[in-house]
């Protein structure tokens, strides 16, 4: 299984476990749509320690789940217009890169919340 598919599967699992707590409708159809609309991004970032990634998430949202080895995270990130929409983000750190998959509910006016969520975390990673 390649990296993107693995992260997308983790996003599906996270939506089923935590989605209702963060305002997502959790049915098979809605999870499928959220995953289809998800965004995948990868950044080269030397020296991205697990502590640095957790701090970046905590500045813009909340870490919901962390793997035992500290390489995989599920977080709820405030994004969108005025940071009022929640995006569910799954992240994985590897040697010199960080991978993200994010999704969010979009209303009639598209806010690109998932993109904004990843951008907010990325900015915190490059600043610190």
GIVEN-V895026 format. One line per field, one symbol per residue. ss: DSSP state (a for helix, b for strand, c for the rest). psi: psi as a letter, one per 20 degrees, with the letter a starting at -180 (. if undefined). burial: b if it has 24 or more other ideal C-beta (glycine too) atoms within 12 Angstrom, else e. A space follows every 10 residues. Layout:
ss->???
psi->???
burial->???
This chain:
ss->ccaaaaaaaa aaaaaaaaaa aacccccaaa aaaaaaccbb bbbbccccca aaaaaaaaaa bbbbbbcccc cbbbbbbbbc aaacbbbbbb bbbbccbbbb bbbbcccccc ccaaaaaaaa aaaaaaac
psi->prgghghhhh ggghghgigh hkjqpnrggh gggghhjrpp qpppopknqh ggggggghhi cpphqprhik ipqpqpppaa pkkiqppppp qpqafkqpqq pqqqppbhop ilggghgggg ggghhhg.
burial->eebeeebbeb bbebbbebbe ebebebeeee beebbebbbb bebebeebeb ebbbebbeeb bbbbbeeeee bbbbbbbbbb eeeebbbbbb bbbeeeebbb bbbbbbeeee eebbbbbbbb bbebbeee
